[in-house]
C-alpha cells in the first residue's frame, strides 16, 4: 500500500488489510515497527497523535525487486513532503484513494496497485506544468485513466479554479505531425505522448476536504461557477460524501470540438 500511496497512518493501512468490523491497528502497528527495524519503513511526522509512515528508499527497492508493483523509477518515498508540512494533504489523498476504492470500485483491493500519486503533467513549449494528486489506471471503454485533484481546504477558491483550468489547457494543446515544409496535420499532445490508449481526455475528479461539510458545499458551488464552460469532463465531490458513497456532481463536460476551437494553434510550427 505504501508503495502506491506513499504515506499513510496505521488507521489507513488497517482499513486496507483487515476485514469489515475488524480493528487491525495493533497488528499493523507491530508490523510497521518491525519494518522500521529492518530499515524498510520510517516515520517523519505526525497527523495529530498519529504517526505518518512511508517506505524508505530501501523499502521501495525491496518492493520493486519483488515485482509487487509496476516499475516507478521516479517515485519518491513521501518523506520530504511530510517533513515540509504536507502530511495532512497527503493523508487526505490517501483517504480519497481508499474511499474511491471502497465506494466506486466496490472494495476491490487489487485495484490499489493501479494508483499513482503526484503524477507530473508538463508541456515544455507552453511552460505548463502541474502535478496531479492521484491517477487511477483502470481501463474503461473510453479512457485508460482517471485523474484526481484534492483540495484540503488550504487553497483560495481562485487558485483551485486555476488548477482545474490548467487541465483544459493541457488537453487543448496540439502539436504538428509531419516534416517541416509538408502539409502535415495536428493531434492532441496528450493522446500521442501521454494517454495513448484513451479515446477521450481522462475525466478529472476534484475532491474537497479539510473543512466542515457546509463549508465544503460552499466551495463546491463556487468551483462549479468558476469552471462554467470548461471543455473537459470534471466531476466533483466532497471527501465525506465520497466516503458515504454519495453521487458525484458533473461540473464540466468533455467537448473536444469546442476545445479545439478554443486552442486552434499548434505551438512551435
N, C-alpha and C positions, 0 to 999 in steps of 0.2 A: 504493500500500500504506500509506504513512504517513497518508494521508487517512482510512483506516479504523481502523488500529490505534494511530495517534498516535505511538508511539515504537517504535524498532527498532534493532538493531545491523546492521552490514554483513553479518554472517553470516546473520541472519534474512532480510534483503532478498535476498541472493544465493540463498537457499533457494527463493524465490518465482520469481525471473526466470531462473534457469539450469536446465538440464536435469539429470536424474539422472546421477550420475557426473561431473558438471562442477563446477568451483570458480570461481564468478564474483565472488569477493570483490574482486579487484583492479579489475575493471570497475566494480563498484558503488562502491568507494571513490573512484575518479576521478570518477564521476558525481556523488556527493554533494558533493565539493569544488567542482565546477562550480556546483551548485545553491546552495551556500553563498556563492559569489562573487556570484551573482545575487540574493542576499537571500531565497531561497525556502525554504531549509532551514538548520538550525543544530544545534549540539550543546551541551548544557548539563550534561553529566556523563558518567561512565564506569561500566561494569559490569566491574570488574577492569581489564584493559587495553583493553577495547573501548569505543569512543565510542558514546554513545546519541544517535541522530538523531531530530529531529522537524521538521515543517514550521513555517515562520514564519506569521504572520498573512497576509503577502503570498502565501505559498505556498498556503495554504488558499483564498485568494480566487482565485488563478490556477486552482486545481483546480475551484472552483465555476463560474468563468466559462467553463471549457472543457466543462462538463456531464459531467465524468468520474464524478461521484458524485451521488446524490440530495442535495438541499439539507439541510444540517445546521447551521442558523444558530447554535445554542448550543454547538457542539462546540469544545472547547479544543484547543490545539496539543500539550499534554502537557508543555510546558516547565516549568510551575510544579510539576508532580508530580515531575519529575526533580530539580529544584533543592531540593525539600522532602525528598528522600531516598527517594521511592517508585519510583525507577527499576527496581530488581530485581523488584518486584511487577508493574509494567507490562510488563516484558520477559517475565515468566512468563505473563502474559495473552496476549501476542503468540505465545509458543511454544504455548500451548493452542489458539489460533485456527489456527495453522499445522498442528498435529498433528491437530486435528479435520478440517480441510480435506483433509489428506493421507489419513487413515485411514478416516474415516467418509464424507466426500464424494468419496472416491476420486480425490483430487488435482485436482479441477476448480477451477482458479484463478479462474474467473469468479465463483465464489461469495464470493470475498474482499470484493467490493463490497457484499455483503449483511450484513456485520458492522458493529456499532457497539459502542463501548466506553464505560464509565462512564455508563450509562443510568439516570436517576433514576426511582424509583417512589415516589410520595408520596400520602397521603390526609390532607388538612388537618384533617378533622373528628376524626381519631384521633391526629394528630401523628406518624403513622408515615411515615418517610422513609428510604430506603436507595438506594444505587447498585449496580446490577448490573454486574459487571465486563465482561461481553460479552453481546450479544444477537445471535442469528443469525436473520435474516428469510428463511428458505427455506420457502415454503409446503408443507404436507403435507396429508393428508386430514383431520386433526383439529385442527391448530393452525398458525398462520402464523409462529410464532417458537419459538426455544429459548433458554432463559436459562442463563447460565454464571457461577458464582461460584468464584473462585480463592483458595485459601489458600496463601500462600507460606511456611508454617511459622512465621509471626510471631504468630498469634492463639492465645489459650488455647483449649482444647477447648470450654469453656463458651461463649466468645464466638462461635466458629464455629457451634455448635449454635443459638445465639440468632439468628444471621443467617439460618439455614435456616428456623427457625420464623417469622421475620418474613415470609417469603414466604407461609406459610399464613395469617397474619393479614391480609396484603394480599388474598389470594384469597378469604378469607371475608367481607370487608367488603361489605355490601349497602346499597343506597340506595333511597329511595322514588321511585316514578313516579306522577304524578298530582297535581292541585292539592290544596292543603290543604283538608280538610273532605270530600274524596271517599274512596271505599274504596281506590282505587289498588292498588298492589302493589309488590313489591320485585324487584330484579335485582342481579346481581353488579356491583360498581363496575368491575372490570377488563374485563368483557365489553362494557360500554356505552361506557366512556371511554378504554380503552387498547388492547385487542386485539380489535377489533370483529369480525374475521373468524374468530376462534378459537372452536371448539365446546367445547374443554376448556381448563382453565388450562394455560399453557405448562409443559412439563417443565423442571425445574431440574436442571442438571448441575453437580455440585460436583467440582472438580479440586484435588487435594492435591499440593503441590510444596515444594521448598526444604529437604528433609531427606533422609537416607539412606532407601533403599527400605523397610527393615524398620521404620523409624520411621513412614513414611507408612502402611504397612499397619496399624500400631497405631492411628494416628489415624483411619483408615478404620473400623476396628472400633469405636472409641469413638464416632464420629459416628453409626454405624448404631444403636448402643444409645441414643444421646441423642435421636434423632428417631423412635424407635419409635412408631407410631400416628399419624404425621403424615398429613394428608389431601390432600396434593398429590403429584404424581409427582416423585420425586427419584432421580436416578441419580448414582453417584459413581465416581470412578476416580483413580488417581494419574497424574501427568504422564508418568513413564517408561512406565507400562503403556499409556497412551493413545498415546504416540509409537510404541510397538511394535504398535499395533493390537489390543491385548487387550480383551476384552469389559468392559462397564460392569457395576456392581453396582446392582441395583434396591433402594433402601433406603426408598422411600416410594411409595405407590400413590395415584393420584387417586381421591378418594371424595367427590364433590360433595354427596351426601345426608348423610353424616356431618359434612361441613364445615358445611353449613347448620344442622345441629342444634347444632354447637359454637358457631356465631356467628349466633344467631337474630334478633337485634335490628338494625334499620337505624338507625344513629346519625343524630340530627338530626330525626326525625319529631316 
